């Protein structure tokens, strides 16, 4: 199966892929993630977003504020909210949002992901699903590498079997080389972002795309613009 990522020059990848999205802070990774979510919803897919940075209602509000209408597609958008209960917010689960107790609650997070997989694939018969974890860096702040590796190993394997795609966000410069090298063992390719002289560049590796050389990009509102396109 083919998936459209919603990123210029990196718009088509094959199912069964696990992808690491790695870049420095303040480079627009959240916009990339939200574009990946939006592209999947527009293509009729099921989306599972594990959010360790923004509570579930905040994720939905971003799409509303950015005038990206997902209202009719919300039944295919599942958010595993790892933030609300950490902040002490008194909120319950909804159709779209399931709450984990914290980013360190890997068992709870895993259960919520599996529930959404079952809801989309087994009950709704949605054939294409994308899992996005934003971010692994937050999880690594609260847990050790071996535990995160075992957690991810389960779902990267499930992605391959289901012919789905997985996107795992990591902050570059925040982890040592051994940590990145260990996690790379679980992915098939990478979307890399770097900053040079206040300019941002992106490339892809191992994804068979045209975006294999460093290309400069800008964020304009909710849009990603590759310069020179």
C-alpha positions in Angstrom: 0.0 0.0 0.0 1.1 3.5 -0.7 1.0 6.4 1.8 1.0 10.2 1.2 2.9 12.0 3.9 2.0 15.6 3.0 5.6 16.7 2.9 6.8 18.2 -0.4 9.2 15.9 -2.3 8.5 13.2 0.3 4.8 12.5 -0.5 4.8 8.8 -1.2 6.1 5.9 0.8 5.2 2.3 0.9 3.4 0.7 3.8 5.2 -1.4 6.4 7.7 1.4 7.0 9.0 2.7 10.4 10.5 6.2 10.1 12.5 8.3 12.5 11.8 12.1 12.3 14.8 13.7 13.9 15.7 17.4 14.2 16.7 20.2 16.6 14.2 22.2 18.8 12.2 25.0 17.2 12.6 23.6 13.6 8.9 23.1 13.0 8.7 19.4 13.8 5.2 19.9 15.2 4.1 21.3 11.9 5.6 18.3 10.1 3.7 16.0 12.4 0.4 17.8 12.0 0.8 17.7 8.2 1.4 14.0 8.3 -1.7 13.6 10.4 -3.8 15.8 8.1 -2.6 14.1 4.9 -3.6 10.7 6.4 -7.1 11.9 7.4 -7.7 13.4 4.0 -6.8 10.0 2.5 -9.3 8.1 4.6 -6.8 6.5 6.9 -6.8 5.9 10.6 -4.4 8.0 12.6 -3.0 7.2 16.1 -1.0 10.1 17.6 0.8 9.6 20.9 1.2 13.1 22.3 3.7 13.7 25.1 3.9 17.5 24.6 0.3 18.7 24.1 -2.9 17.5 25.7 -5.5 16.0 23.4 -7.8 19.0 23.2 -4.8 21.2 22.4 -4.0 19.0 19.4 -7.5 19.2 18.0 -7.5 23.0 18.6 -4.4 23.4 16.5 -6.2 22.0 13.4 -9.2 24.3 14.1 -7.0 27.4 14.5 -5.0 26.5 11.3 -8.3 26.2 9.4 -7.5 22.5 8.5 -11.0 21.1 8.8 -10.9 17.6 10.3 -14.4 17.6 11.9 -15.9 15.0 9.5 -12.8 12.8 9.9 -12.5 12.8 13.7 -13.8 9.3 14.1 -10.6 8.1 12.4 -8.3 10.3 14.6 -7.1 8.7 17.9 -5.0 10.7 20.3 -3.2 9.0 23.2 -2.9 12.0 25.6 0.1 11.6 27.9 -0.1 15.2 29.2 -3.5 16.0 30.8 -3.2 13.7 33.8 0.4 14.7 34.4 -0.8 18.3 34.7 -3.6 17.2 37.1 -6.4 18.0 34.7 -9.7 16.5 35.5 -10.7 15.1 32.1 -12.2 11.9 30.9 -11.6 9.8 27.8 -13.6 10.8 24.7 -14.2 9.2 21.3 -11.0 10.7 20.0 -8.8 11.0 23.1 -7.6 8.3 25.5 -5.6 9.3 28.5 -2.4 7.7 29.7 -1.3 8.7 33.2 2.1 10.1 32.0 4.8 9.7 29.3 6.4 7.0 31.5 3.2 4.9 31.6 4.4 2.7 28.7 2.0 -0.1 29.6 -1.0 2.3 29.5 0.2 4.0 26.3 0.6 0.6 24.7 -2.9 -0.5 25.7 -4.4 2.8 24.3 -2.5 2.4 21.0 -3.8 -1.2 20.7 -7.4 -0.1 21.4 -7.2 2.4 18.6 -5.7 -0.2 16.2 -8.6 -2.5 17.0 -11.1 0.3 16.7 -9.8 1.3 13.2 -8.7 -2.0 11.7 -11.0 -4.6 13.2 -14.2 -2.7 13.8 -14.2 0.1 11.2 -12.3 -2.0 8.6 -10.0 0.9 7.8 -7.2 -0.6 5.7 -4.5 2.0 6.2 -3.2 3.4 9.5 -0.4 5.6 10.6 1.1 5.6 14.1 2.9 8.8 15.2 4.8 9.1 18.5 5.6 12.7 19.4 8.0 12.3 21.0 10.4 9.5 22.0 12.7 12.2 23.5 10.1 12.9 26.2 9.7 9.2 27.0 13.4 8.8 27.2 13.5 11.6 29.9 11.4 9.4 32.2 12.5 5.9 31.2 15.7 4.0 30.2 16.7 3.1 26.6 16.2 -0.6 27.1 12.6 -0.2 28.2 11.8 2.2 25.3 13.5 -0.2 22.9 11.3 -3.1 24.0 8.2 -0.9 23.9 8.9 0.3 20.4 9.9 -3.2 19.2 6.4 -4.4 19.7 4.8 -1.6 17.6 7.4 -1.4 14.9 6.7 -5.1 14.3 3.0 -4.5 14.3 3.4 -1.7 11.7 5.2 -4.1 9.3 2.6 -6.8 9.7 -0.3 -4.4 9.2 1.3 -2.7 6.2 0.9 0.6 8.2 3.5 3.4 8.7 5.1 4.5 11.9 6.6 8.0 12.6 8.8 8.4 15.7 9.9 12.0 16.6 13.3 12.6 18.3 15.1 15.8 19.3 18.6 15.8 17.9 21.4 16.9 20.2 19.4 15.7 23.2 20.7 12.1 23.2 24.0 10.4 22.9 25.1 8.6 19.8 24.5 5.2 21.3 20.9 6.0 22.0 20.2 7.2 18.5 22.1 4.2 17.0 20.1 1.8 19.1 16.8 3.2 18.1 17.8 3.3 14.4 17.8 -0.5 14.5 14.0 -0.4 14.7 13.4 1.9 11.7 13.6 1.6 8.0 14.5 5.2 7.1 14.8 8.7 8.5 13.6 12.2 7.9 16.4 14.4 9.1 16.3 18.2 9.8 19.2 20.4 10.5 19.8 24.1 11.2 22.6 26.2 9.7 22.9 29.9 10.2 19.2 30.3 11.2 18.1 28.3 8.2 16.5 24.9 8.2 17.1 22.0 5.9 15.5 18.6 5.4 16.4 15.3 3.7 15.2 11.7 3.7 17.2 8.5 3.9 16.1 5.0 3.2 12.6 6.0 2.0 13.1 5.9 -1.8 12.1 9.5 -2.2 13.3 12.4 -4.3 14.2 14.2 -1.1 17.7 12.7 -0.6 19.8 15.9 -0.7 19.6 18.7 1.9 16.9 21.1 0.8 16.0 24.4 2.6 12.4 24.8 3.8 10.3 27.4 5.5 7.2 27.1 7.6 4.3 29.4 6.5 1.4 29.1 8.9 0.4 25.4 8.7 2.3 24.8 5.5 5.8 23.5 4.7 7.5 25.2 1.8 10.5 23.7 0.2 12.6 26.6 -1.2 13.4 26.3 -4.9 10.4 24.2 -5.6 
